[in-house]
Amino acid sequence: MKRFFALMLALVIAASACLTVSAQKLGDVTGDNKVNSIDALAVLQYSVGLNKNIDKKTADVSGDGKVNSTDALIILQISVGLYDTSKYKANFALKATVGSKNYDYDDVIPVKAGDTVYVTLSLSNNFYTGPTSAQLYYNSSIFSSAPSAKFNTSGRLYEVCGRQTCTFVDWAKVAQQNKELCWPDYSEAKLKEFKKTHKFLRVTMTPNAMMASEVPKSINEDLVTIEFKVSSTARKGTTGQITVPYESRRTRDYLNGHLMCSVYENADITSKVSPYVEGLSYNCTKATLNFKVV
C-alpha cells in the first residue's frame, strides 16, 4: 500500500505542470476554479489522513461516496484531458449490411459495382431527447445515391416523432443555397476539395410538442436504415467512407453542425433546452464505415 501511495505522489509531482480544465469544476477541491495536480495531491493527502480541509462533495469525483486514491487519479486524468466531464452525452454509431453479411466501424467492407448497402444509424444518450438529426457524408466515387430510408417504427424516438415529422433528404433533393450551409466547418481550400468527392444526406426526427410527456430519456436504439446504391461504374480498388463528421464538443458558437440532439432536463419539453448546451459531447468514433470496391 505504501508503495502504491508513493507511486501516486510521484504521478502528482510529474503532473504539476499540466494544463487545467474548468468544465463544471469537477474535482476543484481547492476552490481556485482550476482542476490540476494540486487538487489531486490534496485528495491523496486527505485519503491518508494528512489533510482535512477539503470539500468532500467536490472531492468525490467517482461518485462512490468515498474520497480516496481513485478520486485523486481521476482528477489527474481531468487535468490532462483524459476524463470526460460532460454532463450530457450522445453516441452515434453506423453499421452496414451487404447481401447477407453484417459489418461495423472496424471492418473494411467489400462491395461490388451495383451492390445495395443498407446502413443503420444508431443513437444512445443519457438525457431527455428532443429534435435529433444527423448528416451523413458519402464518397461519390463509390456510391451513386441514397434513394430511400426506413425508420425504426418500434423505436421510442420514432414513437414520439410520428411519421410526419421524420424526414430523410438526399443530396439531389436539396436546394443549392441549402447545400452551401451543410458542409463541414473546414478551411476554404479543404472545403473545395471535399465537395469534389462527397455527397451528403440528412436524417431528422422531430418530436411533436403535443406529446411532451412522452419524450424519451436514455434511449439506446437504431433510428433509421438507409439504402445506398453502389455505382455501376465504381472501379475495383476504389476506397471510400460513409461517415458522420462532427464537432467533438458542441458549443453555442457552432450553430451549423452535423449532429443535433436537443437536451431537456425533464420529460416536459417546454423546460430548459438547447442543442448547443455547454457540457454536451458527441462520440462518433463508431460512426464511420470504410468501403472498398472488389
Residue pairs with C-beta under 8 A, 6 or more apart in sequence:
4 69
5 44
5 48
5 69
8 44
8 69
8 72
8 73
9 41
9 44
11 73
11 76
12 37
12 40
12 41
12 44
12 72
12 76
13 37
15 36
15 37
15 40
15 76
15 79
15 80
16 36
16 37
16 38
18 36
18 37
18 76
18 79
18 80
19 36
19 79
19 80
19 81
20 34
20 35
20 36
20 79
21 35
21 78
21 79
21 81
21 85
22 28
22 33
22 34
22 35
23 85
23 86
23 278
23 279
24 85
24 87
24 279
25 33
25 35
25 58
26 35
26 58
26 61
26 78
26 85
27 35
27 39
27 40
27 58
27 59
27 61
27 71
27 74
27 75
27 78
27 79
28 34
28 35
28 39
28 58
29 39
29 42
29 43
29 54
29 55
29 58
29 59
29 75
30 38
30 39
30 42
30 54
31 55
32 38
35 75
35 78
35 79
36 79
37 76
37 79
39 75
39 79
40 72
40 73
40 75
40 76
40 79
41 72
42 51
42 54
42 59
43 54
43 59
43 67
43 68
43 71
43 72
43 75
44 69
44 72
45 51
46 52
46 54
46 59
46 67
47 67
47 68
47 69
47 71
47 72
54 67
56 67
59 67
59 71
60 66
60 67
60 71
61 71
61 74
61 75
61 78
62 70
62 71
62 74
64 70
74 83
77 83
78 85
84 281
85 279
86 249
86 279
86 280
86 281
87 279
87 280
88 125
88 126
88 127
88 261
88 263
88 277
88 279
88 280
88 281
89 125
89 126
89 127
89 280
89 281
89 282
89 283
90 123
90 124
90 125
90 127
90 259
90 261
90 280
90 281
90 282
90 283
91 123
91 124
91 125
91 282
91 283
91 284
91 286
92 121
92 122
92 123
92 134
92 244
92 246
92 259
92 282
92 283
92 284
92 286
92 287
93 104
93 105
93 121
93 122
93 123
93 124
93 286
93 287
94 104
94 105
94 119
94 120
94 121
94 122
94 136
94 242
94 243
94 244
94 286
94 287
94 288
94 289
95 102
95 103
95 104
95 105
95 119
95 120
95 122
95 289
96 102
96 103
96 104
96 109
96 117
96 118
96 119
96 120
96 242
96 289
97 103
97 117
97 118
97 120
98 109
98 110
98 111
98 115
98 116
98 117
98 118
99 115
103 109
103 289
104 286
104 289
105 285
105 286
105 287
105 288
105 289
107 289
107 290
108 290
108 291
108 292
109 117
109 289
109 290
109 291
109 292
110 291
110 292
110 293
110 294
111 117
111 142
111 230
111 234
111 291
111 292
111 293
111 294
112 230
112 293
112 294
113 230
113 231
113 232
113 233
113 234
113 293
114 230
114 231
114 232
115 229
115 230
116 227
116 228
116 229
116 230
117 143
117 227
117 228
117 229
117 230
117 291
118 225
118 226
118 227
118 228
119 136
119 225
119 226
119 228
119 242
119 289
120 222
120 224
120 225
120 226
121 134
121 136
121 203
121 222
121 223
121 224
121 225
121 226
121 244
121 287
122 220
122 221
122 222
122 223
123 132
123 157
123 219
123 220
123 221
123 223
123 261
124 218
124 219
124 220
124 221
125 218
125 219
125 261
126 217
126 218
127 217
127 218
127 261
127 263
127 264
128 215
128 216
128 217
128 263
128 264
128 265
128 266
128 267
128 269
129 157
129 207
129 215
129 216
129 217
129 219
129 261
129 262
129 264
130 207
130 215
130 261
130 262
130 263
130 264
130 269
130 273
130 275
131 204
131 205
131 206
131 207
131 260
131 261
131 262
131 275
132 157
132 204
132 205
132 206
132 223
132 260
132 261
132 262
133 202
133 203
133 204
133 205
133 206
133 259
133 260
134 202
134 203
134 244
134 258
134 259
134 260
135 182
135 200
135 201
135 202
135 203
135 244
135 245
135 258
135 259
136 146
136 200
136 201
136 202
136 203
136 226
136 242
136 243
136 244
137 198
137 199
137 200
137 241
137 242
137 243
137 244
137 245
138 146
138 198
138 199
138 200
138 201
138 228
138 240
138 241
138 242
138 243
139 197
139 198
139 240
139 241
139 242
139 291
140 197
140 198
140 199
140 231
141 197
141 231
141 234
141 235
141 238
141 240
142 230
142 231
142 234
142 238
142 239
142 240
142 291
142 293
143 199
143 228
143 229
143 230
143 231
143 240
143 242
144 229
144 230
144 231
144 232
145 170
145 171
145 172
145 199
145 228
145 229
146 170
146 171
146 201
146 226
146 227
146 228
146 229
147 170
147 227
147 229
148 168
148 226
148 227
149 168
149 203
149 224
149 225
149 226
149 227
150 224
150 225
150 227
151 158
151 163
151 166
151 205
151 223
151 224
152 158
152 221
152 222
152 223
152 224
152 225
155 219
155 221
155 222
155 223
156 216
156 219
156 221
157 205
157 207
157 216
157 219
157 221
157 223
158 166
158 205
158 223
159 214
160 207
160 208
160 211
160 214
160 215
160 216
161 205
161 206
161 207
161 208
162 208
162 211
165 205
165 206
165 207
165 208
166 204
166 205
166 206
166 224
167 202
167 203
167 204
167 206
168 201
168 202
168 203
168 204
168 224
168 226
169 201
169 202
169 204
170 199
170 201
171 179
171 199
171 200
171 201
174 182
174 202
181 256
182 200
182 202
182 256
183 191
183 194
183 195
183 200
184 191
184 194
184 245
184 258
185 247
185 254
185 256
186 194
201 226
203 223
203 224
203 226
205 223
205 224
207 214
207 215
207 269
209 269
209 270
212 267
212 268
212 269
212 270
213 267
213 268
214 267
215 264
215 267
215 269
217 267
228 242
230 293
234 293
235 293
236 293
236 294
237 292
237 293
238 292
238 293
239 290
239 291
239 292
239 293
240 290
240 291
241 288
241 289
241 290
241 291
242 288
242 289
242 291
243 287
243 288
243 289
244 258
244 259
244 284
244 287
244 288
245 258
246 257
246 258
246 259
246 282
246 284
246 287
247 254
247 257
247 258
247 259
247 282
248 281
248 282
249 280
249 281
249 282
250 257
250 259
250 275
250 276
250 277
250 280
250 281
250 282
251 276
251 278
252 274
252 276
252 278
254 276
255 276
259 282
259 284
260 275
261 275
261 280
261 282
262 273
262 274
262 275
263 273
263 274
263 275
263 277
263 280
264 271
264 272
264 273
265 271
265 272
265 273
